[in-house]
Amino acid sequence: MLKKRNPEVLMDREVLLDLDYSGETQGPDSYGSLQNGGFIPPRYLNTAAIDEDDDPIYVHCERTASPPVQPPGNYFRDGQTKIDFVLVWEVKVRRKRRSRGQSQGEAAEATAEAAQEESRSERRKAQLARWRDKFIQNVQSAGLLMEKEESSSVKKTIHYLKLNAPWDVLVYYAEELCLRAPLQAQPHPDFNTSAQVLQKLWVPNIMKDSVPNRPVDYYTCAFRKSKMEKFLGSDDRENYFTNTQRHRIVYEILARTVYGRRKRAEVGVARLLNEGAFTGAFPLHEGPFELPGSDVQPNQLNKRQVLYHYWSSWLKWYKYQPLDHIREYFGEKIALYFAWLGFYTAWLLPAALVGTCVFVSGILTMGSNTPAKEICESGGLYLMCPLCETCKPWNMSDICPMAKVGYLFDHPGTVFFSVFMSLWAVTFLEYWKRKNATLAHHWDCMDFQEEEEPPRPEFSAMAPAMEENPVTGVKEPYFPEKARISRMLTGSMVIIIMLCIVMIFLVTVIIYRSIVSVMMFETGSSVLRTQAGNIANISSSLVNLALILLMGQVYTALAEQLTKWEMHRTQTQYEDAFTFKVFIFQFVNFYSSPFYVAFFKGRFVGYPGHYGTLFGMRNEDCGPGGCLIELAEQLCIIMVGKQLINNVQEFVIPKIKAWRQKRALSSVKKAQKAEEPKRWEQDYELIPCEGLFDEYLEIVLQFGFITIFVAAFPLAPLFALLNNWVEVRLDAHKFVCEYRRPVAERAQHIGVWFIILEALSHVSVIVNAFLIAFTSDFLPRLLYQYKFNNDLHGYVNFTLAYSPPSYNYSSHTVCRYKAFRDENGKYTLVYWELLAVRLGFIIAFEHVVFFVLRVIDWMVPDIPESLELKIKRERYLAKQALADNQEALLQAKRLAT
């Protein structure tokens, strides 16, 4: 039952709840009437309603005096209370609708429809306002301090609620969240192997940078309130907890706070953001990122300015990343991404150098390529069979340039590089595990275990039933497992359909390539005829890239909807399912065309008079330079084109979103032209952080390109290295300058992405073995050298077969084609010998490489020996710090005996 209230209080309640309130009148006694800077101390708060079905209880407080001048920094108006978090919501001004040029009946009908629509909208707005009001009240009950600010214009009012966690709240949640407390300072470890090597060689290290205000490294143990005096800095309550720890604690409180009925899982700020009750919830950046005048000392810069100048600046492209500063400002999860990206980029340097050397060696030895010489000097010796039904025979000497260029991508060095990259990939992952363990310990998250995750907001809103959680014993939203499995199977069918669509697009590109080739041959131009394959391959690769990017966008949106529909309970389960779907699709989407060129193109051509067909068109054969050079062209266009487009998008799209956000807030900004915008207003103009999924996906797909098909494209690591130098700075600039500060999250590792990387590294060994065996000319040349001629004289004639007599009778011409067949089109003994050699090579290659990989895995421990010593030292110090409890227990045992 509703309780009677003072009319002034009720009027002010309308100010708070009615999102369309215009703001003409405000009562003196309620939360909604707080002026800018109105402070809500706990003593003015009524006790929260215990019964969840009761009406929300509204916060009352006294009118404050004239607010003091806003102090510099992220503080309340008293200049001492830190702002740990900000909640934002907007109130639009209600406008009356006018109907012009309508008849009386039409106007009445339109008015009725508008009134009905407005009524639904008003009910929704009132519901959101009640939720928001009760949420704020319960946050206050949890012990947080609040202060409210407003920015108004004719169109809307933006409310900013600043939150602060007092010392007692911080201490309570620090123990509950198992935060680490400092015991003893220690020297900063040097994690960069390159720095250690250069120091031993007495070589100046230009990559090292002196970044000011580096966070102190400590031996730590789990925080205990009863042992406060044992921890370093516990007497300085103002600075004992870092700003990142403070806002992490506040967000934990906001995530647990109830705003409606708990049995409906109406809990947490994340769901309120999804529902639209709040338009923003974020910690503040620590000041502007723009650098002050040149007279300011480096150690006087704020943390954001340090990151901007020493990390996101393009002038620092060759410097080490300040990982400790990144972790201190953004948290471990984001810092681990940049640590992994930087580590991967550093390891690309030797791969790029070796790949470039292999490519250059191909250029230098191009003149000694005997088969290419024979082709160029053959003249009219080898008359080749027509490449299409309406084409004419052609001389092999016409493809002299392509034969020379093809050697760059198919020579003995590429075989060595394939083995090298297979070993490189696994060694990189093994050393990343060591690096990851070192960073996890250094950042105090090695023993971090995620607590029982709460249900996702969307899951809570859509779950049809409630059941008791076996871990927490609390009733939570529940979705039947059988129904989820049924939905996942249905989703799998949708994925298969989408993969079939990718295959359809691939066939379309193949047909397009065949049509373009025939058109080039029929022009009669000798230049177009000899370059027909290249023109068709390059243009089809560009078309394929466009289709890949288009289908990637479509499928990502579809995968998001499918994953939501599958009703995964926790955010981790949701992210893993979404990651798996998107990666599987993107793997097929990006790699299907290279797989086709590498392993299927030219395999089903047939022979003269008995050609295989697809939709009435002759099946594709490899171009004059072989399939490997076409594969290299495909990889170059798809990989480099994707990287360029992604970098342009990462540069342009955040700026467009920021422009739209500023435009949406321009009316409020103009109304406060005379005032300097506050930090919370400036941060609200930034765009919300979009997470790390797209960043990881982009680099993991790149890892696939440089490992799976590296035998065909030795320059892939070089292009990846150049891209990643740009990627690091683009991502850094986004996080420092264009994103709102994300909530710091703890993490031990990069999650499911490491499993995907390991899978790709093993797939690359198999693919490269088959690529060398069946696509490259390495083994046919090796067999010819062993059986016939070590200098490869006569090799071209060895690889060519004569057209069958039946075909010669119909065309009146004897021509040659590339195959190991006799005059009747049957496979020769050489073909079967070569097949045996190829299969033997695959088995030997895989066994040798996987054996070496296991040896590397055994020789490189996951945790370095020096780190094990640090862990033991830390445990010893932790025992000393907590020794009082142990002594008391021992004494109690002695007394008991």
C-alpha positions, 0 to 999 in steps of 0.5 A, spaced: 500 500 500 502 506 498 504 511 504 502 518 504 507 523 503 508 530 504 506 534 497 513 537 497 516 531 497 512 528 492 513 533 487 520 532 488 519 525 487 516 527 480 523 531 479 527 525 480 523 519 477 520 523 471 525 523 465 521 528 461 521 533 467 522 540 465 525 542 471 521 549 472 520 547 480 524 543 485 522 542 492 527 543 498 527 536 501 529 530 497 534 527 493 532 529 486 532 537 488 540 537 490 543 542 487 550 541 483 555 539 489 549 537 493 552 532 498 549 526 501 552 524 507 549 517 511 546 520 517 541 523 512 539 516 509 533 513 511 534 505 512 533 501 506 526 497 505 527 490 507 521 488 503 523 488 496 515 488 494 515 495 498 515 502 494 522 504 494 525 509 499 527 515 497 533 519 499 532 525 503 537 531 505 538 538 507 539 543 502 547 545 502 550 552 503 552 555 496 557 550 493 565 552 494 569 553 488 571 546 484 578 544 486 582 541 481 583 534 480 578 528 481 575 530 488 568 532 491 567 539 492 570 539 499 577 538 495 579 532 499 574 526 497 576 522 491 571 521 486 572 513 485 566 512 480 561 516 476 554 514 474 550 518 469 543 519 466 539 523 462 533 527 463 529 529 456 525 535 456 518 533 455 515 537 449 508 538 446 506 535 439 503 540 434 498 537 429 498 542 423 494 541 416 490 535 419 482 534 419 479 534 426 478 526 425 485 525 423 487 530 429 483 526 434 486 519 431 493 522 431 492 524 438 489 518 441 495 514 438 500 519 440 497 519 447 497 511 447 504 511 445 506 516 450 503 513 456 507 506 454 513 511 454 511 514 460 510 507 464 517 505 462 520 511 464 517 511 470 519 504 471 526 505 470 526 511 474 524 507 480 529 502 479 534 507 478 532 511 485 532 504 489 539 502 486 542 509 488 539 508 495 541 501 496 548 503 494 548 509 499 546 503 504 552 499 502 556 505 505 558 509 499 559 517 499 555 521 493 555 528 490 551 530 485 552 534 479 547 537 473 548 540 466 542 542 463 540 545 456 533 547 453 533 539 450 535 535 456 539 535 463 545 530 464 545 528 471 552 526 474 552 522 480 559 522 483 561 516 488 566 515 493 568 509 497 570 510 505 576 507 508 572 502 512 568 500 505 575 499 502 578 495 507 572 490 508 572 489 500 579 488 499 579 482 504 573 479 501 576 480 494 582 477 496 586 484 494 594 483 495 597 487 500 605 490 500 609 487 505 616 489 502 619 493 496 623 489 491 628 491 485 624 492 479 625 485 475 627 486 468 623 482 463 626 484 457 630 479 454 633 483 449 635 488 454 639 483 458 642 480 452 644 487 449 647 489 456 651 483 456 654 485 450 655 492 452 651 494 446 647 501 447 639 499 448 635 504 444 629 501 446 629 502 453 626 509 455 626 512 462 618 513 464 617 517 470 613 515 476 614 507 475 610 503 480 613 500 486 614 492 486 612 489 492 612 482 495 605 481 497 600 477 501 593 476 501 590 482 505 587 482 512 584 487 516 587 484 522 594 485 520 594 492 517 600 494 521 604 489 518 603 492 511 607 497 508 603 504 507 597 502 512 598 509 516 597 513 509 589 511 508 589 516 503 593 513 498 594 506 501 589 503 495 591 505 488 585 509 484 585 502 480 583 498 486 578 503 489 574 503 482 574 496 482 571 495 489 566 500 487 564 497 481 564 490 485 559 494 490 555 496 484 555 490 480 552 486 487 547 492 488 539 490 488 535 495 484 528 491 484 526 484 486 532 479 487 528 473 485 527 476 478 535 478 478 534 485 478 541 486 480 547 490 478 549 496 474 550 492 468 543 490 467 541 497 469 545 500 463 542 495 458 535 497 460 537 504 459 536 507 466 543 509 466 547 512 460 554 511 463 558 508 468 565 509 469 571 511 473 574 517 471 581 518 467 586 522 471 586 528 468 587 531 461 592 527 456 595 533 453 602 535 455 602 541 459 608 546 458 615 544 457 617 547 464 613 541 467 618 536 470 616 529 467 615 526 474 609 532 475 605 529 469 599 525 471 598 518 469 594 519 463 599 524 461 605 519 462 601 514 458 600 519 452 607 521 452 611 515 453 606 510 450 601 512 445 606 517 442 608 515 435 615 517 436 615 511 441 614 506 436 621 503 437 621 503 445 619 498 450 611 499 452 611 501 460 607 495 462 607 497 469 604 503 468 599 500 463 597 495 469 596 500 474 592 505 470 587 500 466 588 493 470 591 486 469 586 484 463 588 490 458 595 490 460 596 482 459 593 484 452 598 489 450 604 485 454 602 479 449 602 484 443 608 487 444 612 480 446 609 477 439 611 483 435 618 482 438 618 475 436 616 477 429 623 481 428 627 474 427 621 471 423 621 477 419 629 477 418 629 470 416 623 471 411 626 477 408 633 473 407 630 467 404 626 472 399 632 475 398 636 469 397 631 467 392 632 473 388 640 472 388 639 465 386 634 467 380 639 466 375 641 459 377 634 457 376 635 451 370 628 450 369 626 457 368 632 458 363 630 452 359 623 455 359 626 462 356 630 459 351 625 454 349 622 458 343 617 454 340 620 447 342 614 446 347 607 448 344 602 447 350 595 445 349 590 451 349 587 453 356 580 454 354 575 451 349 576 457 344 583 458 346 589 457 341 595 453 343 601 457 346 609 457 347 611 455 353 617 461 352 611 466 353 611 465 360 618 466 361 617 472 366 612 468 371 617 462 371 623 467 373 618 470 379 615 463 381 622 461 383 622 467 389 616 463 392 618 456 390 626 454 392 629 450 397 630 456 402 622 456 403 622 449 405 627 451 410 623 457 412 617 452 413 621 448 418 623 454 422 616 458 422 613 451 425 619 451 430 618 459 431 611 458 433 611 453 438 617 456 441 614 463 441 608 460 445 612 456 450 616 463 452 610 466 452 607 462 458 614 463 461 613 471 460 605 470 462 607 467 469 612 472 470 607 478 469 602 474 473 606 474 479 609 481 478 602 483 478 599 479 484 594 475 480 598 468 479 593 465 485 587 469 482 581 465 482 575 468 479 569 468 484 563 464 482 560 469 477 554 472 477 549 471 472 549 475 466 544 481 466 541 479 459 540 472 462 537 474 468 532 478 464 530 472 459 531 466 464 524 463 465 525 460 471 529 460 478 533 455 481 538 455 487 545 455 486 549 449 488 555 454 490 552 460 493 545 457 495 542 463 493 536 462 488 538 465 481 535 465 474 535 458 471 535 456 464 534 448 462 540 445 460 536 440 455 533 447 452 540 450 451 543 444 448 537 444 443 539 451 442 546 450 441 545 444 436 540 449 432 545 454 432 550 449 429 546 448 424 546 456 422 553 456 423 554 450 417 549 454 413 553 460 413 559 456 412 556 453 406 554 460 404 562 462 404 563 456 400 558 458 395 562 465 394 568 461 393 565 458 387 563 464 385 570 467 385 572 461 382 567 462 376 569 469 376 576 468 375 575 463 369 571 468 366 576 473 366 581 468 364 578 466 358 576 474 356 583 475 357 585 470 352 580 472 347 582 479 346 588 476 342 593 481 345 600 477 347 601 481 353 594 480 356 594 473 354 601 471 358 598 475 364 591 473 363 592 468 370 595 474 374 590 479 372 584 474 373 588 472 380 589 479 383 582 481 381 579 475 384 583 476 390 580 483 391 573 481 390 574 475 395 577 480 400 571 485 399 566 478 400 570 476 406 570 483 410 562 483 408 561 476 410 565 477 417 561 483 419 554 479 417 556 473 421 559 477 427 552 480 428 549 473 427 554 470 432 552 475 437 545 474 436 545 466 436 550 466 442 545 471 446 539 466 444 543 460 447 542 463 454 549 462 457 549 463 464 555 467 465 559 472 462 565 468 461 561 462 458 558 467 453 564 470 451 567 463 450 561 461 446 562 467 442 569 467 441 569 460 438 563 461 433 566 467 430 573 464 430 571 458 426 567 462 421 573 467 420 578 461 420 573 458 414 572 465 411 579 468 411 583 461 409 578 457 404 580 461 398 588 460 400 586 453 402 583 452 395 589 455 391 594 451 395 591 444 395 585 443 390 586 448 384 589 444 378 588 437 381 581 436 378 583 439 371 584 432 367 587 431 360 586 434 353 580 431 351 577 429 358 577 435 361 573 436 368 568 441 368 564 445 373 557 448 371 560 447 363 566 450 364 573 447 364 576 446 371 581 451 373 589 449 372 595 453 376 597 459 372 604 459 368 608 460 374 605 455 378 600 455 384 605 457 389 605 464 386 598 465 386 597 463 393 603 468 395 598 473 391 592 471 395 595 471 401 599 478 400 592 481 398 588 478 403 593 479 409 595 486 407 589 488 405 585 486 411 591 489 415 590 496 412 583 496 412 583 494 419 588 500 421 584 505 417 577 503 421 581 503 428 583 510 426 577 513 423 571 509 426 573 512 434 573 519 431 566 518 428 563 515 434 566 521 438 564 526 434 557 523 434 557 523 442 560 530 442 554 532 437 549 529 442 551 533 448 553 539 444 546 543 446 548 542 454 555 544 452 553 550 449 548 552 455 554 552 459 559 556 455 562 560 460 564 554 465 570 550 464 568 543 463 569 538 468 572 531 468 566 527 468 563 531 463 569 531 458 569 523 460 562 522 458 563 525 451 568 519 450 566 513 447 565 507 451 570 502 451 569 496 446 573 491 449 579 486 447 575 481 442 576 485 436 583 486 437 585 479 439 581 476 433 585 481 428 592 478 431 590 471 432 588 471 424 594 474 423 598 469 426 594 464 422 597 467 416 604 467 418 604 460 420 599 456 416 601 458 409 608 461 410 612 456 405 608 460 400 609 467 402 616 468 406 614 476 407 608 475 411 612 476 418 615 482 415 608 485 413 605 483 420 611 486 424 610 493 420 602 492 422 603 491 429 608 497 430 602 501 428 597 496 431 600 498 438 600 505 438 593 505 435 590 501 440 594 505 445 591 512 443 584 509 443 585 507 450 588 513 453 585 518 448 578 516 445 575 511 450 572 512 457 576 509 462 574 502 463 573 498 469 580 494 471 579 487 471 584 482 473 586 476 469 592 471 469 592 469 462 590 471 455 584 466 456 581 462 450 586 465 445 592 461 447 588 455 446 587 457 439 594 459 438 596 453 440 591 449 435 594 454 429 601 452 431 600 445 430 595 446 424 601 450 421 606 444 421 601 439 417 599 444 412 606 446 411 608 439 410 602 438 405 604 445 401 611 443 400 609 436 398 603 437 393 604 444 391 611 446 391 616 443 386 621 442 391 620 434 391 619 433 383 626 437 382 629 433 388 627 426 385 629 428 378 636 430 381 636 423 384 634 419 378 636 423 372 640 430 372 643 433 378 643 440 375 636 439 373 637 439 365 631 437 362 627 437 368 621 442 364 621 436 359 620 431 364 614 434 367 610 435 361 606 430 357 604 429 350 596 430 348 593 423 347 592 421 339 584 422 340 585 429 342 591 430 336 586 427 331 580 432 333 585 438 333 590 436 328 596 438 333 600 435 338 601 439 344 604 438 351 601 439 358 604 439 365 602 432 368 606 425 369 601 421 364 603 417 358 600 418 351 593 415 353 592 419 359 594 414 364 599 415 370 606 413 369 610 410 374 614 416 376 607 419 378 607 413 383 614 414 385 613 421 386 606 420 390 610 415 395 616 420 396 611 426 397 607 421 403 614 419 406 616 427 406 609 429 410 610 423 415 618 425 416 616 432 416 611 432 421 614 427 426 621 430 426 618 437 427 613 435 432 619 431 436 623 437 436 617 441 439 616 436 444 623 437 446 622 444 446 616 444 451 620 439 455 627 444 455 623 450 457 619 450 463 613 454 464 615 458 470 622 460 470 627 458 476 628 465 478 620 466 479 620 460 483 625 463 488 621 469 488 614 465 489 618 462 495 621 468 498 614 471 498 610 465 501 616 466 507 614 473 508 607 472 508 608 467 513 612 471 517 606 477 517 601 472 519 605 469 524 601 471 530 595 467 528 600 461 527 603 462 534 596 463 537 594 456 534 600 452 536 599 455 543 592 453 543 594 446 541 599 446 547 594 448 552 589 443 550 594 437 550 
